[in-house]
Every structure is written in structure tokens, then in C-alpha cells.
Amino acid sequence: MKIGILGSGLMGGKLGVLFAQAGHEVIFSYSRRQSKLDDLARRAGQTAASGTPAEAARADVILLAVHWSRLDDVLSQAGSLVGKTVVTCCVPLDETDSKLVVGHTDSGAEQIARKLPGAKVAAAFQSTPSEVFAEVFDARQHPGKASCVYCSDDADAGRAAAELLTTIGFSPVNAGPLAIARYIEPFALLTAQLAYGTEDGPDWAYRFGKFNTL
Ligand SMILES: NC(=O)c1ccc[n+]([C@@H]2O[C@H](COP(=O)([O-])OP(=O)(O)OC[C@H]3O[C@@H](n4cnc5c(N)ncnc54)[C@H](OP(=O)(O)O)[C@@H]3O)[C@@H](O)[C@H]2O)c1
């Protein structure tokens, strides 16, 4: 799969490196420092490169991974995403990353879908701190995987989200249509509270399953 990373920070940088290490083609974009994008591409290996958001947007699947306040900027730099599969991990947070600015009757994921008519949008990776990705990836061949919920209104985008989650080592949990992001995004604040608001360290993950499979 060719994956374009729009936003190469904690989420996009780490996930992109692991996607590339798993054999996907990855292009890192959107940072104020070109050297950071180049370093990520070097670390990720031969199947990775750095580029502009417009170049990243040529990939089959786009990972959208920016702070909510940067959304319009990165999308305008990416250009048309008509026909593309867009997996967003963005959580619609305020500047202090402490409060949701969208909720109850709408979600960040739905707002993104409305901004991108003609794109196939899924939400995934919103509810797990980036600090755990490397451990989940290293344990991907082991039984007892961590869960990660995703949602989409589009079957192709849902499949892409599930494939990306599986690539990292998560057991993907299909939570249903994109509107379920209204519940996933507040849940992301719960996992963030466990990760950053306790003294146990940030490498939290969770597991959902029917009781007899846990
Ligand atoms: N971090 C987590 O554990 C976590 C977990 C779940 C969901 N999320 C969500 O995932 C999304 C991404 O989070 P993150 O932690 O990866 O964010 P981040 O580390 O701040 O990375 C955001 C990206 O946007 C770029 N950027 C910011 N301002 C820019 C500007 N003015 N011009 C160009 N590039 C700019 C950053 O580049 P620079 O290199 O210039 O900083 C970086 O590439 C957010 O919506 C967040 O709520 C995060």
C-alpha cells in the first residue's frame, strides 16, 4: 500500500516509520522542518520518502495526523483528495489539548468527511497514545493483542483502517459508521488521561472483546 502522511508528528511520524518497516511505501509530509521529514524517511528505510502534502496526497491511502487547528491548512496544501481513502487519527481538541471543540451531535471525523466530498473517510488510531505503538508493533506476532476501535461509512475506507491497525499490531474493532466517532473522540480523552494524567507512564492500551475471548 502507498501511504501518504499528512502531519509527521508524534502520530504520523511514529506510525509512518512502522508502516514502512512493515513493507508499505510511505511519504512523510507537513512539518515546519524539512530536516525532520528527511530524518523520518531515513529512519523508516528504503520504502519511505519525504515530500510536500500535495505529493503525499498522491498515495492510495492518506493518514491525516495534525492538530485540529492545522486541519484547514494541511488540507489546502494537500489539494484535492477526491477518490482517496483518508484515515484520520485527529481528535478535535482546543489549543491546550484539554477540551473537545466538537461533540455530542457531531465529531471531528464527520467534519473532516464533510470537508472532503468525494473522499472515503475512516477514523482510527484516535484512542491510543502514540507512546505504545512501538511496543504493540514489536508484539504483533504474539497472541493477546491490544484493541483499537475504528469507524467509517465506507467499506473500502473501513478495510484500509483495519489493515493499517493490523499492520501496527492492533486487533481492529469495527465500531460502525463514522458518526460513532462522536463516542470514540471523548474516549480518546479518557485514554489520554490514563496516559498523561497518571503516574503509570503513557504506554497504555486497551482490549475489547466478548468476555470469553479476553
Ligand atoms: N499524540 C498522541 O498520542 C495522539 C493520540 C491520539 C490522537 N492524536 C491526535 O492526532 C493528531 C496528531 O497528533 P500529534 O500528537 O501527532 O501532533 P504533533 O506531534 O503536534 O504533530 C502534528 C504535525 O503537524 C505539523 N505542524 C504543526 N504546525 C504546523 C505548521 N504551522 N506548519 C506545518 N506543519 C505543522 C507538525 O510539524 P512540526 O514538525 O513542525 O511540529 C507535525 O508534523 C491530533 O489531532 C491529535 O489530537 C494524538
The ligand as an ORCA input file, in Angstrom:
! r2SCAN-3c Opt
* xyz 0 1
  N      -0.078     12.150     20.292
  C      -0.947     11.185     20.576
  O      -0.644     10.262     21.350
  C      -2.304     11.186     19.950
  C      -3.157     10.098     20.202
  C      -4.398     10.035     19.557
  C      -4.779     11.054     18.688
  N      -3.947     12.127     18.474
  C      -4.376     13.171     17.531
  O      -3.585     13.008     16.355
  C      -3.339     14.284     15.743
  C      -1.838     14.481     15.606
  O      -1.274     14.490     16.914
  P       0.296     14.536     17.153
  O       0.480     14.299     18.608
  O       0.993     13.677     16.158
  O       0.611     16.070     16.805
  P       2.038     16.744     16.630
  O       3.090     15.877     17.234
  O       1.883     18.144     17.090
  O       2.253     16.705     15.045
  C       1.479     17.471     14.159
  C       2.143     17.652     12.820
  O       1.701     18.914     12.278
  C       2.850     19.698     11.966
  N       2.610     21.123     12.121
  C       2.116     21.765     13.189
  N       2.030     23.086     12.919
  C       2.492     23.249     11.666
  C       2.645     24.357     10.815
  N       2.318     25.596     11.215
  N       3.136     24.171      9.572
  C       3.482     22.934      9.166
  N       3.367     21.828      9.937
  C       2.870     21.999     11.164
  C       3.902     19.213     12.912
  O       5.137     19.612     12.377
  P       6.370     20.170     13.228
  O       7.424     19.143     12.973
  O       6.654     21.466     12.588
  O       5.973     20.283     14.668
  C       3.656     17.718     12.841
  O       4.149     17.203     11.628
  C      -4.001     15.322     16.657
  O      -5.261     15.669     16.129
  C      -4.144     14.598     17.996
  O      -5.246     15.092     18.739
  C      -2.724     12.196     19.090
*
